[in-house]
Amino acid sequence: MKVDVAGDCSVLVAVSAAELAAFALTYETLDYENVKTQALVSVLLREIDRKTGRQLAGGELEIDALPDPDGGCLLMFTQKPKSEETEAVFFAADITPCIDAARAAKKLPAPGRSDLFQTASGLFLLLTGCSAALQRLLSEFLVLLPQSRLQAARLEEQGRCLIAGRALEILRGA
């Protein structure tokens, strides 16, 4: 395996087909829910620490994978900066609680981004870069969903975006 520092927060690891096979994996079978993939990632994180001195295991990590022509793969490990701001997804059956929540949140700092999506189930407010205080306040009006990142990905793929970027500000004026 080859380990290269790719930036302040990123490390690129080239994993050969033989190294994947040692864990009974291929690029196609990589899935973090899989115990074998978790074991591989654990070994890679120790190797990154040993070769670069970077301890990526302690923080929030994003791992991107690309196939390599030799049957192996390239894995980009990016450590996310620690921040009080997070991503959150809220649910409402209709628009009224969304408007009420937006108006109540008027005095708090706006999130970095707010999008309103519609699905067959109802409305979803996706906030990126929102403070814990904003999350608590909005939770009084809307249902905060667990696994926000997974929910956000599903919304962006399957939902219909009604308001992009500034949903809270626009809803305040409704």
VENUR-V961855 format. One record per pair of residues at least 24 apart in sequence whose C-alpha atoms are under 7 Angstrom apart, sorted by the first residue. I is the first residue (numbers start at 1). J is the second residue. Records with the same first field share a line. If there is no record, write none. Layout:
# VENUR-V961855
I: J + J
This chain:
# VENUR-V961855
3: 48
9: 78 + 79
10: 76 + 77 + 78 + 79
11: 76 + 77 + 78
12: 74 + 75 + 76 + 77
13: 74 + 75 + 76
14: 73 + 74 + 75
15: 72 + 73 + 74
16: 71 + 72 + 73
17: 70 + 71 + 72
20: 72
27: 67 + 72 + 73
84: 131 + 132
85: 129 + 130 + 131
86: 128 + 129 + 130 + 131
87: 127 + 128 + 129 + 130 + 148
88: 126 + 127 + 128 + 148
89: 124 + 125 + 126 + 127 + 144 + 145 + 148 + 151 + 152
90: 124 + 125 + 126 + 142 + 143 + 144 + 145
91: 123 + 124 + 125 + 142 + 143 + 144 + 145
92: 122 + 123 + 124 + 142 + 143
93: 122 + 123
94: 122 + 123
97: 141 + 142
99: 171 + 172 + 174
101: 138 + 141
102: 168 + 171 + 172
103: 172
105: 134 + 137
108: 134
113: 165 + 166
114: 164 + 165 + 166 + 167 + 168
115: 163 + 164 + 165 + 166 + 167
116: 161 + 162 + 163 + 164 + 167
117: 155 + 159 + 160 + 161 + 162
118: 159 + 160 + 161 + 162
119: 159 + 160
126: 152
